[in-house]
Amino acid sequence: MSQPQHTISILAAKEIRDGIRNRWVAATILLLGTLALTLSFLGSAPTGELKVAALEVSVVSLTSLSMYLLPLIALMLSFDALVGEFEHGTMLLLLTYPVERWQIIAGKFAGHSTILLVAILIGYGTTLAILILGNDGDTTGWQAYAAMMASSLLLGCVFLALGYLISSLASERAVAIGAAVAAWLVLVVFYDLGLLSALVLDEGRFISEGLFSALMLANPADAYRLFNFAGFEEIGRLVGLNDVDSGLVAPLVSMAVWVVVPFLLTVARFHKREL
């Protein structure tokens, strides 16, 4: 293993240990698993009437859950990743070692994303196994379920990157947590409300289907929803989004951009920040 990769892996392992020590890992797994099982069992009732697979109905429920919950978890993991280290004085100590600043961010990102990955695999994976066993081994819709799990991790990484950017810009932890909550409200809650209001006021005059799809793709949370709802025909029909032609690639590209750009901005800001 090369020196940069070795340094990043050490920093990532530290973040994972901190997550275990602070019970972040256990709390995230328990929260995702409990809510996933509850929503899946509650949502499985109409599957016989609608003639859709239990896994496909679960994708609808869990996508809606993940869209609100995972961004909040990711922001709470990352909002003080840098500013907290500065406040506690540990960043000065860390930078006395032969480590580049970009490696610090990459290591933290790797550690936090691993925490999310483990939580998603255990929380949602357990639900997947229970649903398959409870439906006589029926695996119909497993591709959509697996895609939902993978895109959930990508959505979490989006808000991890945003949390790092907030942490690099904030002067203290109190400011960072306020900005993190504001970012969650704007991107996850208020954006959809504003878009819905615009559609109602527009009355079909200016906002075409193409523009509507573009506006949804511009927001990472909506891109995640489009990927899981409109990207699979049966699920799109179930939620009434089968007419939205977004495909699978465009939402993934949108979320990937939302990971890369804040991450690079964080690196640039961190390099300019005085100790």
Disulfide bonds with the S-S distance in Angstrom:
none
